[in-house]
Amino acid sequence: MTDAEWALIRRLLPRANRRGRPRKTELRRVIEAILYIVSTGCQWRALPQEFPPYSTVQGYFYRWRDTGRWQRIVSVLVRRARKKLGRTPKPTAAVIDSQSAPTTQAGGPRGYDAGKRIYGRKRHIVTDTNGLLLGVHVHPANVQDCHGAVPLLKNVRMNFPRLRH
């Protein structure tokens, strides 16, 4: 991660709490480890030694997911990218699509999509008209599109209220 990229993301991360134990791990290293996992697809436990312990990285990842921090980071980055493209920061139109994918992984949501004959997961993705990611939701493959898209669209509308249906 470049210094310029870090300067942009650092503002969006939580500050260290003044009370309690001081942070031992730099958040930049945590972000770099998460980006490594996303780009290589490696397992948490296979994270190279050059990064913080996998349990620390995993803890931050899930905490930020559960508190909505990742969604806020994506929203800020999308607005910034749209401005660079000469567009209004907040999109008014979007595209939604779904994809079923087979999985053999244990844990997580799984189901059978009879239409595609796939046992696995389905993901709904919303992008703006430039292809920038606005939201994603993963659920069992047996969830119909009309039902699976609803929670995703509610979430995207909260972050990008100018979107119209």
BAFI-3210 file (N, C-alpha, C; in Angstrom, 3 decimals, decimal comma, padded with zeros to 6 digits):
// residues 165
n [1|2|3|4|5|6|7|8|9|10|11|12|13|14|15|16|17|18|19|20|21|22|23|24|25|26|27|28|29|30|31|32|33|34|35|36|37|38|39|40|41|42|43|44|45|46|47|48|49|50|51|52|53|54|55|56|57|58|59|60|61|62|63|64|65|66|67|68|69|70|71|72|73|74|75|76|77|78|79|80|81|82|83|84|85|86|87|88|89|90|91|92|93|94|95|96|97|98|99|100|101|102|103|104|105|106|107|108|109|110|111|112|113|114|115|116|117|118|119|120|121|122|123|124|125|126|127|128|129|130|131|132|133|134|135|136|137|138|139|140|141|142|143|144|145|146|147|148|149|150|151|152|153|154|155|156|157|158|159|160|161|162|163|164|165]
n.u [000,853|000,599|001,930|000,208|-002,249|-002,577|-002,788|-005,276|-007,006|-006,433|-007,738|-010,291|-010,362|-010,740|-009,663|-007,026|-007,941|-007,870|-007,963|-007,226|-005,319|-002,523|-002,383|-000,771|-000,327|000,154|-002,300|-002,016|-000,479|-002,321|-004,363|-002,861|-002,383|-004,990|-005,618|-003,752|-004,750|-007,216|-006,371|-004,779|-006,222|-005,560|-005,726|-006,692|-004,982|-002,731|-001,405|001,461|004,491|005,440|003,372|001,019|-000,124|-002,420|-004,797|-005,154|-005,440|-007,703|-009,543|-009,772|-010,781|-013,335|-014,564|-014,677|-016,300|-018,704|-019,423|-019,945|-017,923|-016,353|-018,203|-018,568|-016,005|-015,857|-017,923|-016,887|-014,590|-015,755|-017,193|-015,075|-013,705|-015,666|-015,778|-013,250|-013,666|-015,228|-017,889|-020,970|-020,577|-022,335|-024,059|-026,843|-027,973|-027,925|-026,696|-027,817|-026,915|-026,838|-025,137|-024,631|-022,588|-020,762|-019,787|-017,532|-016,784|-016,803|-019,077|-020,658|-023,219|-025,118|-026,846|-029,232|-029,476|-031,906|-032,534|-030,097|-028,758|-026,878|-025,078|-024,451|-023,449|-024,999|-024,431|-025,351|-024,747|-024,266|-023,547|-022,394|-023,057|-020,567|-019,321|-018,331|-018,174|-020,977|-022,334|-022,587|-023,975|-024,035|-025,536|-027,330|-027,549|-030,130|-031,842|-034,208|-033,913|-035,614|-036,074|-033,540|-032,279|-033,434|-032,446|-029,890|-030,378|-031,674|-029,581|-027,734|-029,211|-029,287|-026,653|-026,297|-028,427|-029,527|-030,062|-032,446|-035,445]
n.v [-001,163|002,166|005,278|007,396|006,080|004,960|007,288|008,198|006,123|005,888|007,957|006,971|004,928|003,589|005,531|005,048|003,966|005,989|005,005|001,976|-000,816|-000,023|-000,031|-002,702|-003,401|-002,012|-000,333|-000,007|-002,200|-004,194|-003,611|-003,999|-006,744|-007,766|-006,956|-008,532|-011,113|-010,939|-010,495|-012,744|-014,928|-016,594|-018,638|-017,608|-018,628|-019,149|-016,836|-014,948|-014,635|-012,036|-010,341|-009,102|-011,308|-013,843|-014,081|-011,589|-009,932|-011,114|-010,651|-007,811|-007,533|-008,851|-007,387|-004,820|-005,408|-006,157|-003,795|-002,117|-000,615|-001,290|-000,882|001,881|002,737|001,830|003,398|006,023|005,779|005,174|007,538|009,327|008,263|008,605|011,392|011,888|010,867|012,779|012,759|013,139|012,946|011,188|008,414|008,160|006,179|002,622|-000,765|-004,069|-007,416|-011,015|-013,990|-017,421|-019,699|-022,695|-024,397|-025,985|-025,503|-025,734|-024,451|-021,219|-019,743|-021,984|-023,510|-025,063|-024,260|-024,814|-024,079|-023,596|-025,802|-025,937|-026,376|-024,355|-021,009|-017,775|-014,616|-011,257|-008,324|-004,837|-002,231|001,040|003,029|003,208|000,942|000,763|-000,690|-000,794|-002,281|-005,558|-008,779|-011,911|-015,087|-018,233|-020,376|-021,106|-018,992|-016,885|-014,431|-012,186|-012,076|-012,140|-009,811|-007,711|-007,069|-006,181|-004,002|-002,266|-001,681|-000,466|001,764|003,170|004,092|005,407|007,518|008,880|007,162|005,868|003,963]
n.w [000,000|-000,881|000,436|-000,061|-000,491|002,038|003,592|002,821|003,664|006,390|007,777|007,951|009,740|013,101|015,895|018,289|021,511|024,364|026,882|028,641|027,341|025,300|021,678|020,034|017,468|014,280|012,409|009,700|008,894|009,438|007,559|005,221|005,458|005,259|002,659|001,342|001,844|000,516|-002,132|-002,729|-001,876|000,175|003,161|006,488|008,475|006,977|006,582|005,839|007,837|007,884|008,335|010,856|013,572|012,485|013,919|015,071|012,805|011,661|013,711|013,682|011,054|011,163|013,219|012,109|009,940|011,195|012,492|010,424|009,341|007,083|005,031|005,225|004,520|001,851|000,759|000,988|-000,621|-003,101|-003,609|-003,832|-006,064|-008,024|-008,171|-009,246|-011,771|-012,838|-012,211|-010,297|-006,742|-005,398|-006,526|-008,834|-010,245|-010,612|-011,028|-010,649|-009,980|-009,895|-008,857|-008,812|-007,081|-006,870|-003,859|-001,661|000,776|004,302|006,702|006,878|004,734|002,742|000,029|-002,253|-005,579|-007,659|-010,272|-011,518|-010,833|-008,737|-005,779|-003,246|-002,793|-003,222|-004,629|-004,488|-006,217|-006,302|-008,457|-009,474|-012,434|-013,532|-012,833|-010,281|-007,099|-005,025|-003,150|-001,659|-001,125|000,390|000,342|000,954|-001,947|-002,610|-002,181|-003,587|-006,209|-005,973|-003,253|-002,118|-002,955|-001,584|001,180|000,480|-001,250|000,526|002,285|000,524|-000,284|002,106|002,308|-000,094|-000,729|-002,918|-004,959|-007,194|-007,759]
ca.u [000,000|001,410|001,681|-000,981|-003,414|-002,704|-003,262|-006,713|-007,726|-006,175|-008,768|-011,551|-010,211|-010,927|-008,470|-006,707|-008,632|-006,920|-008,007|-006,926|-004,010|-002,204|-002,334|000,543|-000,269|-000,162|-003,460|-001,562|-000,079|-003,564|-004,980|-002,027|-002,614|-006,325|-005,491|-003,010|-005,678|-008,203|-005,762|-004,216|-007,183|-004,995|-006,477|-006,218|-003,845|-001,582|-000,874|002,913|005,017|005,732|002,180|000,643|-000,740|-003,680|-005,939|-005,304|-005,963|-009,062|-010,361|-010,068|-011,631|-014,718|-015,091|-015,015|-017,442|-019,907|-019,779|-020,229|-016,781|-015,970|-019,176|-018,260|-014,772|-016,214|-018,717|-015,980|-013,730|-016,587|-017,452|-013,818|-013,451|-016,637|-015,344|-012,112|-014,204|-016,042|-019,294|-021,390|-020,059|-023,338|-024,709|-028,302|-028,390|-027,088|-026,979|-027,763|-026,781|-026,595|-024,355|-024,546|-021,272|-020,658|-018,796|-017,322|-016,326|-017,660|-019,420|-021,225|-024,501|-025,121|-028,158|-029,282|-030,157|-032,422|-032,504|-028,740|-028,230|-025,649|-025,151|-023,438|-023,832|-025,380|-024,074|-025,967|-023,800|-024,774|-022,503|-022,907|-022,966|-019,144|-018,813|-017,791|-018,959|-021,760|-022,729|-022,599|-024,607|-023,866|-026,482|-027,440|-027,922|-031,558|-032,604|-034,628|-033,398|-036,537|-035,935|-032,146|-031,843|-034,059|-031,559|-028,785|-030,856|-031,905|-028,271|-027,159|-029,999|-028,881|-025,367|-026,414|-029,871|-029,987|-030,434|-033,893|-035,870]
ca.v [000,000|003,376|006,252|008,167|005,228|004,846|008,575|008,262|005,130|006,082|008,830|006,237|003,866|004,079|005,967|004,247|004,381|006,523|004,147|000,579|-001,214|000,583|-000,915|-003,256|-003,625|-000,863|-000,613|-000,110|-003,594|-004,978|-003,380|-004,675|-008,186|-008,040|-006,837|-009,711|-012,248|-010,739|-010,618|-014,080|-015,963|-017,523|-018,817|-016,769|-019,270|-019,200|-015,482|-014,973|-014,111|-010,604|-009,623|-009,384|-012,632|-013,961|-013,874|-010,137|-009,436|-011,645|-009,938|-006,484|-007,679|-009,155|-006,266|-003,747|-005,869|-006,145|-002,419|-001,361|000,227|-001,574|-000,228|003,312|002,914|001,675|004,562|007,166|005,532|005,287|008,966|009,934|007,787|009,236|012,778|011,843|010,579|013,910|012,459|013,583|011,978|010,195|007,901|008,193|004,959|001,474|-002,034|-005,185|-008,718|-012,109|-015,108|-018,598|-020,336|-023,910|-024,327|-027,191|-025,017|-025,944|-023,197|-020,200|-020,088|-022,813|-024,007|-025,643|-023,481|-025,831|-023,569|-023,723|-027,080|-025,623|-026,402|-023,402|-019,671|-016,800|-013,256|-010,147|-007,218|-003,586|-001,305|002,225|002,881|003,129|-000,355|000,842|-001,497|-000,080|-003,212|-006,984|-009,598|-013,340|-015,931|-019,561|-020,340|-021,354|-017,757|-016,313|-013,082|-011,167|-012,022|-011,904|-008,457|-006,723|-006,522|-005,475|-002,710|-001,409|-001,247|000,460|003,011|003,926|004,724|006,223|007,785|009,471|006,103|005,765|002,671]
ca.w [000,000|-000,953|001,499|-000,435|-000,215|003,486|004,112|002,554|004,467|007,823|008,351|008,070|010,736|014,471|016,621|019,473|022,723|025,350|028,066|028,375|026,832|024,004|020,522|019,707|016,023|013,437|011,559|008,309|008,682|009,420|006,250|004,219|005,588|004,713|001,202|000,893|001,873|-000,549|-003,464|-002,968|-001,524|001,159|004,399|007,589|009,150|006,069|006,438|006,054|009,104|007,785|008,763|012,248|013,740|011,747|014,818|015,212|011,531|011,545|014,688|013,136|009,873|011,558|014,010|011,172|009,147|012,022|012,848|009,211|008,966|005,695|004,150|005,223|003,743|000,435|000,362|000,821|-001,781|-004,307|-003,841|-004,289|-007,428|-008,915|-008,376|-010,181|-013,102|-013,260|-011,919|-008,973|-005,760|-005,016|-007,736|-008,913|-010,948|-010,265|-011,700|-009,704|-010,627|-008,956|-009,390|-007,947|-007,182|-006,050|-002,795|-000,862|002,065|005,469|007,361|006,015|004,129|001,530|-000,353|-003,597|-006,605|-008,575|-011,638|-012,065|-010,336|-007,996|-004,325|-002,786|-002,349|-004,236|-004,231|-005,198|-006,270|-006,860|-008,897|-010,148|-013,888|-013,889|-012,396|-008,922|-006,168|-004,022|-002,104|-001,979|-000,091|000,104|001,066|000,333|-003,365|-002,804|-001,978|-004,864|-006,435|-005,472|-001,795|-001,757|-003,282|-000,705|002,210|-000,167|-001,732|001,698|002,761|-000,452|-000,231|003,303|002,041|-001,301|-000,744|-004,178|-005,904|-007,421|-008,298]
c.u [000,906|001,070|000,435|-002,262|-003,649|-003,246|-004,769|-007,495|-007,578|-007,251|-010,071|-011,520|-010,362|-009,599|-008,261|-007,427|-007,607|-006,877|-007,640|-005,534|-003,730|-002,128|-000,918|000,753|-000,636|-001,322|-003,073|-001,161|-001,306|-004,247|-004,186|-002,225|-003,973|-006,294|-004,734|-003,937|-006,693|-007,583|-005,231|-005,205|-006,652|-005,879|-005,878|-004,949|-002,592|-000,974|000,624|003,337|005,273|004,554|001,921|000,022|-002,118|-004,881|-006,201|-005,947|-007,419|-010,010|-010,747|-011,030|-013,088|-015,340|-015,517|-016,179|-018,730|-020,354|-020,086|-019,083|-016,353|-016,916|-018,914|-017,006|-015,076|-016,989|-017,831|-015,110|-014,505|-016,850|-016,212|-013,513|-014,407|-016,257|-014,185|-012,569|-015,074|-017,526|-019,672|-020,945|-021,043|-024,083|-026,227|-028,850|-027,413|-027,546|-026,866|-027,678|-026,552|-025,816|-024,355|-023,198|-021,258|-019,591|-018,713|-016,892|-017,326|-017,920|-019,958|-022,518|-024,329|-026,542|-028,110|-030,096|-030,615|-032,373|-031,147|-028,061|-026,887|-025,940|-024,057|-024,039|-024,235|-024,959|-024,819|-024,994|-024,493|-023,576|-023,158|-022,696|-021,526|-018,537|-018,192|-018,731|-019,670|-022,175|-022,721|-023,231|-024,493|-024,847|-026,558|-027,963|-029,415|-032,423|-032,926|-034,134|-034,305|-036,458|-034,506|-031,676|-032,355|-033,111|-030,381|-029,228|-031,153|-030,590|-027,652|-027,898|-029,662|-027,587|-025,400|-027,889|-030,391|-030,354|-031,952|-034,217|-036,788]
c.v [001,235|004,306|007,080|007,371|005,111|006,139|008,709|007,335|005,384|006,929|008,084|005,146|004,427|004,489|005,067|004,832|004,867|005,678|002,729|000,370|-000,541|-000,470|-001,403|-003,342|-002,349|-001,230|-000,693|-001,547|-004,510|-004,842|-004,089|-006,189|-008,572|-007,954|-008,029|-010,927|-012,143|-010,978|-012,020|-015,198|-016,946|-017,602|-017,923|-017,351|-019,329|-017,817|-015,485|-014,270|-012,608|-009,736|-009,884|-010,777|-012,691|-013,693|-012,383|-009,554|-009,863|-010,914|-008,552|-006,586|-007,896|-008,027|-005,137|-004,140|-005,707|-004,737|-001,557|-000,477|-000,019|-000,875|001,272|003,602|002,830|002,896|005,772|006,985|005,638|006,754|009,672|009,524|008,438|010,686|012,834|011,597|011,717|013,700|013,082|012,533|010,868|009,716|008,004|006,968|003,840|000,250|-003,132|-006,488|-009,768|-013,201|-016,219|-019,257|-021,588|-023,735|-025,663|-026,809|-025,335|-024,593|-022,188|-020,668|-020,908|-023,282|-024,516|-024,749|-024,459|-025,370|-023,741|-025,018|-026,898|-025,684|-025,464|-022,094|-018,817|-015,434|-012,276|-008,980|-006,016|-002,721|-000,048|002,044|002,889|001,793|-000,339|000,125|-000,623|-000,991|-004,639|-007,727|-011,059|-014,128|-017,297|-019,457|-020,539|-020,115|-017,159|-014,870|-012,009|-011,031|-011,672|-010,489|-007,417|-006,209|-005,748|-004,089|-001,751|-000,836|-000,214|001,792|003,837|004,690|005,660|006,564|008,380|008,424|006,019|004,404|002,858]
c.w [000,000|000,210|001,203|-000,161|001,285|004,084|003,922|003,481|005,965|008,491|008,638|009,135|012,142|015,099|017,823|020,682|023,736|026,610|027,679|027,814|025,482|022,898|020,269|018,200|015,281|012,507|010,080|007,984|008,628|008,058|005,157|004,264|005,005|003,185|000,617|000,818|000,732|-001,923|-003,753|-002,698|-000,494|002,400|005,480|008,205|008,281|005,820|006,733|007,347|009,068|008,228|010,244|012,357|013,074|012,641|015,036|013,959|011,366|012,495|014,203|011,952|010,274|012,377|013,078|010,283|009,951|012,392|011,629|008,740|007,520|004,724|004,085|004,400|002,250|-000,053|000,097|-000,420|-003,095|-004,621|-004,382|-005,738|-008,421|-009,195|-009,371|-011,612|-013,640|-013,051|-010,583|-007,961|-005,402|-006,257|-007,663|-009,639|-010,609|-011,048|-010,654|-010,497|-009,555|-009,664|-008,363|-008,169|-006,322|-004,985|-002,086|000,540|003,161|006,119|006,370|005,386|002,854|001,269|-001,782|-004,513|-007,682|-010,027|-012,293|-011,645|-009,639|-006,509|-003,817|-002,319|-003,540|-003,722|-005,126|-005,099|-006,898|-007,219|-009,449|-011,649|-014,396|-013,491|-011,015|-007,957|-005,143|-002,880|-002,606|-000,810|-000,519|000,964|000,384|-001,099|-003,581|-002,558|-003,348|-004,983|-005,844|-003,953|-001,381|-001,997|-002,291|000,380|001,618|-000,611|-000,588|002,207|001,817|-000,424|001,003|003,039|000,835|-001,510|-002,053|-005,220|-005,998|-008,000|-009,481]
res [m|t|d|a|e|w|a|l|i|r|r|l|l|p|r|a|n|r|r|g|r|p|r|k|t|e|l|r|r|v|i|e|a|i|l|y|i|v|s|t|g|c|q|w|r|a|l|p|q|e|f|p|p|y|s|t|v|q|g|y|f|y|r|w|r|d|t|g|r|w|q|r|i|v|s|v|l|v|r|r|a|r|k|k|l|g|r|t|p|k|p|t|a|a|v|i|d|s|q|s|a|p|t|t|q|a|g|g|p|r|g|y|d|a|g|k|r|i|y|g|r|k|r|h|i|v|t|d|t|n|g|l|l|l|g|v|h|v|h|p|a|n|v|q|d|c|h|g|a|v|p|l|l|k|n|v|r|m|n|f|p|r|l|r|h]
***
